[in-house]
Amino acid sequence: QGHIAESGGGFVQPGGSLSLSCAASGFTFSTYGTTWYRQAPGKQRELVATITRSGQTYYADYVKGRAFISRDDARTTVYLQMNNLSPEDTAVYYCHYETYWGQGTQVTVSS
């Protein structure tokens, strides 16, 4: 049975950058698009960015120009590069593919 796992979260100062990874195990990101979501404390989970099966990308307005989603050629890992982070980006970041959800990776932006 497959699963996905996020990594790369951590503590960063405002204006900093992080690169998050979403790794698939037992399958590849080949059939459907893959989406990054985030959930801040006390808030609903919200979409951050999507990469479709064909490689098209979509971003939430609040990350446009600061976030970049990509996928490796083997389609086993999806990345989310986040730049110019602010405290409002503090959240648990989740990866979603088909019916799979990862456990999330915490991103904390603070001075």
C-alpha positions as CSV (number, residue, x, y, z in Angstrom):
1,Q,0.0,0.0,0.0
2,G,1.4,3.3,-1.0
3,H,1.8,6.5,0.9
4,I,3.2,10.0,0.6
5,A,5.5,11.9,2.9
6,E,6.3,15.5,3.2
7,S,9.6,16.9,4.4
8,G,11.6,20.1,4.4
9,G,9.6,22.2,6.9
10,G,11.3,24.1,9.6
11,F,11.9,27.4,11.3
12,V,12.7,30.4,9.0
13,Q,13.0,34.1,9.5
14,P,10.7,36.5,7.5
15,G,12.0,37.0,4.0
16,G,13.6,33.6,4.0
17,S,12.9,30.5,1.8
18,L,12.1,26.9,2.2
19,S,11.9,24.0,-0.2
20,L,9.4,21.3,0.7
21,S,9.3,17.8,-0.7
22,C,6.5,15.3,-1.2
23,A,7.7,11.8,-1.9
24,A,5.6,9.0,-3.1
25,S,6.1,5.4,-2.0
26,G,4.5,2.5,-3.8
27,F,3.3,4.5,-6.8
28,T,4.2,7.5,-8.9
29,F,2.6,10.9,-9.4
30,S,1.5,9.9,-13.0
31,T,-2.2,9.7,-13.2
32,Y,-3.5,12.8,-11.4
33,G,-2.4,16.2,-10.4
34,T,-0.6,16.8,-7.1
35,T,-1.5,19.6,-4.7
36,W,0.1,21.3,-1.8
37,Y,-2.3,22.5,0.9
38,R,-1.6,24.3,4.2
39,Q,-3.5,24.7,7.4
40,A,-2.7,27.4,9.9
41,P,-3.8,27.1,13.6
42,G,-7.5,27.8,13.9
43,K,-8.0,28.0,10.1
44,Q,-9.3,25.8,7.4
45,R,-7.0,23.9,5.1
46,E,-6.3,25.9,2.0
47,L,-4.8,25.2,-1.4
48,V,-1.4,26.5,-2.1
49,A,-0.3,25.1,-5.5
50,T,-1.1,22.4,-7.9
51,I,0.8,20.6,-10.7
52,T,-1.3,18.7,-13.1
53,R,-0.5,15.4,-14.8
54,S,0.6,17.3,-17.8
55,G,2.8,19.7,-15.8
56,Q,0.6,22.8,-15.7
57,T,0.9,24.7,-12.5
58,Y,-1.6,26.8,-10.5
59,Y,-1.1,28.9,-7.5
60,A,-3.3,30.5,-4.9
61,D,-3.2,34.3,-5.2
62,Y,-1.5,34.8,-1.9
63,V,1.6,32.8,-3.0
64,K,1.8,33.9,-6.7
65,G,5.3,35.0,-7.5
66,R,6.6,33.5,-4.2
67,A,5.9,29.8,-4.7
68,F,7.0,27.4,-7.3
69,I,5.8,23.8,-7.6
70,S,7.7,21.2,-9.6
71,R,8.0,17.5,-10.1
72,D,11.0,15.3,-10.8
73,D,11.2,13.4,-14.1
74,A,10.6,10.0,-12.4
75,R,7.4,11.5,-10.9
76,T,8.2,10.2,-7.5
77,T,8.7,13.6,-5.8
78,V,6.8,16.9,-6.0
79,Y,8.5,20.0,-4.7
80,L,7.3,23.3,-3.4
81,Q,9.7,26.2,-3.2
82,M,8.5,29.1,-1.1
83,N,10.3,32.4,-1.1
84,N,10.0,35.7,0.7
85,L,8.1,34.0,3.6
86,S,6.1,35.9,6.1
87,P,4.6,35.0,9.5
88,E,1.3,34.5,7.6
89,D,2.8,31.5,5.9
90,T,3.2,29.7,9.2
91,A,1.2,26.5,8.8
92,V,1.4,22.7,8.4
93,Y,1.9,22.0,4.7
94,Y,0.3,18.9,3.3
95,C,0.7,17.1,0.0
96,H,-2.3,15.4,-1.7
97,Y,-2.5,13.0,-4.5
98,E,-5.6,11.0,-5.5
99,T,-6.8,9.7,-2.1
100,Y,-3.5,10.1,-0.4
101,W,-2.6,12.7,2.2
102,G,0.8,13.0,3.8
103,Q,1.2,13.7,7.5
104,G,2.3,17.3,6.9
105,T,5.4,19.3,7.6
106,Q,5.4,22.3,9.9
107,V,6.6,25.6,8.5
108,T,7.2,28.4,11.1
109,V,8.1,31.9,10.0
110,S,9.1,34.1,12.8
111,S,11.8,36.6,13.8
